[in-house]
Amino acid sequence: MLRIMGPPGPRNLYVFNGDFVDRGAWGLETLLLLAAWRLAVPEGVVLLRGNHESVACTTVYGFLGEALAKYGSGPGRAVWRT
C-alpha cells in the first residue's frame, strides 16, 4: 500500500477503519504501528475504532492472549486495558 500510494501526510490521508487488534499474532504490532503513524503525522492518519477493539472481542478473538503471551500477566493486562 505504501509503495503504491506513498507515506501518510497532509496531502496523503490514510483512514484505518477499525479492527486493528484482530490481525492474528501481530495485532499488537499493527496497533503500535498505526498509533505511531497517528502521533507522527496526525494530519495524515485517521484511526476509527472498530467493534473488535471492545472488551468482549479482544478477549474472544485473542488480543488479550497475545498481550499476556508477549508481556506476562501483569503488564499484559495493562497493555490490553489501554
C-alpha positions as CSV (number, residue, x, y, z in Angstrom):
1,M,0.0,0.0,0.0
2,L,2.7,2.5,1.0
3,R,4.8,1.5,-2.1
4,I,1.9,2.4,-4.4
5,M,0.3,5.4,-2.5
6,G,3.3,6.8,-0.6
7,P,3.6,7.6,3.1
8,P,0.8,9.3,5.0
9,G,1.0,13.1,5.2
10,P,-1.1,16.2,5.0
11,R,-1.8,15.7,1.3
12,N,-2.0,11.9,1.5
13,L,-4.6,10.9,4.1
14,Y,-5.0,7.3,5.3
15,V,-8.2,6.3,7.1
16,F,-7.9,3.0,9.0
17,N,-11.4,1.7,9.7
18,G,-11.0,-0.3,13.0
19,D,-10.4,-3.9,13.9
20,F,-6.7,-3.3,14.3
21,V,-6.0,-5.8,17.0
22,D,-7.7,-8.7,15.2
23,R,-4.8,-9.3,12.9
24,G,-3.6,-12.7,14.1
25,A,-0.3,-13.0,16.0
26,W,0.7,-9.4,15.0
27,G,-2.3,-7.4,16.4
28,L,-0.2,-5.6,19.0
29,E,2.5,-4.6,16.4
30,T,-0.2,-3.5,14.0
31,L,-1.8,-1.3,16.7
32,L,1.5,0.2,17.7
33,L,2.5,0.9,14.1
34,L,-0.8,2.7,13.4
35,A,-0.6,4.6,16.7
36,A,3.0,5.7,15.9
37,W,1.9,7.0,12.5
38,R,-1.0,8.8,14.1
39,L,1.4,10.5,16.5
40,A,4.0,11.3,13.9
41,V,1.6,12.5,11.2
42,P,-1.7,13.4,12.9
43,E,-2.9,15.3,9.8
44,G,-2.3,12.2,7.6
45,V,-3.7,9.3,9.6
46,V,-7.2,8.8,11.0
47,L,-7.9,5.8,13.2
48,L,-11.5,4.7,13.7
49,R,-12.3,2.3,16.5
50,G,-14.0,-0.9,15.3
51,N,-16.1,-3.4,17.2
52,H,-13.1,-5.7,17.6
53,E,-11.5,-3.1,19.9
54,S,-14.2,-3.9,22.5
55,V,-13.5,-5.9,25.7
56,A,-15.6,-8.8,24.5
57,C,-14.0,-9.1,21.1
58,T,-10.4,-8.6,22.3
59,T,-11.0,-11.4,24.8
60,V,-12.7,-13.8,22.4
61,Y,-10.5,-13.2,19.3
62,G,-7.2,-13.4,21.0
63,F,-5.8,-9.9,21.7
64,L,-5.8,-10.5,25.4
65,G,-4.0,-13.8,24.9
66,E,-1.5,-12.1,22.6
67,A,-0.8,-9.3,25.2
68,L,-0.4,-11.9,28.0
69,A,1.9,-14.1,25.9
70,K,4.2,-11.1,24.9
71,Y,4.2,-9.2,28.2
72,G,3.2,-11.6,31.0
73,S,0.2,-11.4,33.2
74,G,0.5,-8.0,35.0
75,P,1.9,-5.9,32.1
76,G,-0.1,-7.8,29.5
77,R,-3.3,-6.9,31.2
78,A,-2.3,-3.3,31.4
79,V,-1.5,-3.3,27.7
80,W,-4.8,-4.9,26.9
81,R,-6.8,-2.5,29.1
82,T,-5.3,0.5,27.4
